[in-house]
Amino acid sequence: MESTDFEITSHHRTVTELVSSTKRALSTAENEGSISDWLKAIETSIKVNEYAGKELVRSRLRRHLLEAANVLAGTYDGCEEVELGEWASGATEDTLGCRAQEFLNLHRSLFA
């Protein structure tokens, strides 16, 4: 299993657990009807949304970083067409390597 597959599986498992927790809290709130239960359910659902959103952004950034690293490693050399992320927008064949290196340097803290 590749690390990206593991990462996606782990993220899916975590979000699924959070969603289940939220559903249980909402069910409890609906059945018992206390304000405290509703408050807990709402707080949990907000946390689920925030976590999932942040992880989605991180995942997209990792994919773009992988693309940039592949450009620098020559993985795409000889390929007719390669669809790259927004980080490569406006780059030419001559400037793509520099753009890839700048992008990796900008997000180096993600690796630390």
Solvent accessible surface area in square Angstrom, and as a share of the most:
residue,aa,sasa,rsa
1,M,178,0.79
2,E,123,0.55
3,S,89,0.58
4,T,61,0.36
5,D,68,0.35
6,F,123,0.51
7,E,70,0.31
8,I,84,0.43
9,T,56,0.33
10,S,38,0.24
11,H,54,0.24
12,H,122,0.55
13,R,126,0.46
14,T,48,0.28
15,V,31,0.18
16,T,66,0.38
17,E,103,0.46
18,L,50,0.25
19,V,53,0.31
20,S,42,0.27
21,S,38,0.25
22,T,12,0.07
23,K,131,0.56
24,R,152,0.56
25,A,13,0.10
26,L,67,0.33
27,S,52,0.33
28,T,54,0.31
29,A,0,0.00
30,E,129,0.58
31,N,121,0.62
32,E,121,0.54
33,G,47,0.45
34,S,45,0.29
35,I,144,0.73
36,S,78,0.50
37,D,29,0.15
38,W,102,0.36
39,L,101,0.50
40,K,128,0.54
41,A,0,0.00
42,I,88,0.45
43,E,83,0.37
44,T,22,0.13
45,S,33,0.22
46,I,88,0.45
47,K,130,0.55
48,V,13,0.08
49,N,108,0.55
50,E,96,0.43
51,Y,71,0.27
52,A,30,0.24
53,G,35,0.34
54,K,115,0.49
55,E,30,0.14
56,L,88,0.44
57,V,99,0.57
58,R,92,0.34
59,S,30,0.19
60,R,135,0.49
61,L,39,0.19
62,R,80,0.29
63,R,130,0.48
64,H,51,0.23
65,L,6,0.03
66,L,97,0.48
67,E,34,0.15
68,A,0,0.00
69,A,42,0.33
70,N,34,0.18
71,V,25,0.14
72,L,74,0.37
73,A,82,0.64
74,G,25,0.24
75,T,80,0.47
76,Y,58,0.22
77,D,114,0.59
78,G,84,0.81
79,C,70,0.42
80,E,170,0.76
81,E,167,0.75
82,V,56,0.32
83,E,169,0.76
84,L,42,0.21
85,G,16,0.15
86,E,151,0.68
87,W,19,0.07
88,A,12,0.10
89,S,79,0.51
90,G,73,0.70
91,A,26,0.20
92,T,79,0.46
93,E,165,0.74
94,D,133,0.69
95,T,64,0.37
96,L,41,0.20
97,G,30,0.29
98,C,87,0.52
99,R,78,0.29
100,A,0,0.00
101,Q,72,0.32
102,E,110,0.49
103,F,30,0.13
104,L,24,0.12
105,N,73,0.38
106,L,133,0.66
107,H,46,0.20
108,R,139,0.51
109,S,95,0.62
110,L,61,0.31
111,F,129,0.54
112,A,125,0.97
